[in-house]
Every structure is written in structure tokens, then in C-alpha cells.
């Protein structure tokens, strides 16, 4: 498959953070978690290197988390998803409604996406420590992110009562 329809950077980061959350919640090897999340978005995007990149980011972020003192990892990961959905970078809101394309439109493969995502996460985490990074509001949920609904519907399927 040609790598012309890979997830945009922010979609890659959302999927990878969800994979990290799942890995921390269940007793499954990280390779299986990465492969599972790559298959979830296979209908929307080319996933040739996606599982390997998710695994690489999972390792980098968990290494970082292990190296610093973080009291609430779940809050950090959920707040980072909020940040990704709503901000390009610290202090710069994301344009969720581009004029001529969908925000979820596939892009050419960026071979540096793991590096960019890990640096962004580290900057966000340190920004939270210094109270510069936005923390997710208490009332926020992924259901509020209408523009990202097609992604969240696949990676966070609704739970039937």
C-alpha cells in the first residue's frame, strides 16, 4: 500500500495515547496492543508502519513517565488527548474546521511522527508541571469532540449497559 493516506499527526497521537491507556489497564504485551489499535483505524487509513510507530511511541512515553514523578497518569493521558484535540501547540488553538478538507483526511507518511509525538508529550507534561499546559476541564469528554467522532467511535466503542 502507498503511504499517502496515513493518519494526520494528531490522529496518530490520539490512537497511540489510547493504546498506552489500554496497555496500562490490561495485561497484554505492548506489541499486541499496538497491532490491535493499528487495525482499528485500518478502514480509514493506510496502516503499514502504524503498529510499529505506536509501539515505539508507547515505549518512549512509558520510559519518560517512569523517569519522572507523575501522581495521576490517567489524568495526564486524558488531558493530553484533550490538548491534542483542541490545540496545535501550547497557546495555539486547533482549527477544527478547515475550509477545503476534513480534519481527518489522510496525509503522506511522516517518518518523524514518533519523534514529534514524544517531544510534544514531554513538552506538554512539563507544561502541566509549570501550569502552562491546559488541563482537561472536569466536564470534558471525548463525546464533545464532534470533529474527531469517527476516530473515537472506533478506538473507544460505546459500552452497552
Buried (B, 14 or more C-beta within 10 A) or exposed (E): EEBEBBBBBBBBBBBBBBBBBBBBEEEEEBEBBBBBBBEBBEEBBBBBBBBBBBBBBBBBBBEBBEEEEBEEEEEBBBBBBBBBBBBEEEEEEBEEEEEEEEBBBBBEBBEEBBEBBBEBBBBBBEBBEEEEBBBBEEEBEBEEBEBBEBBBEBBBEEEEE
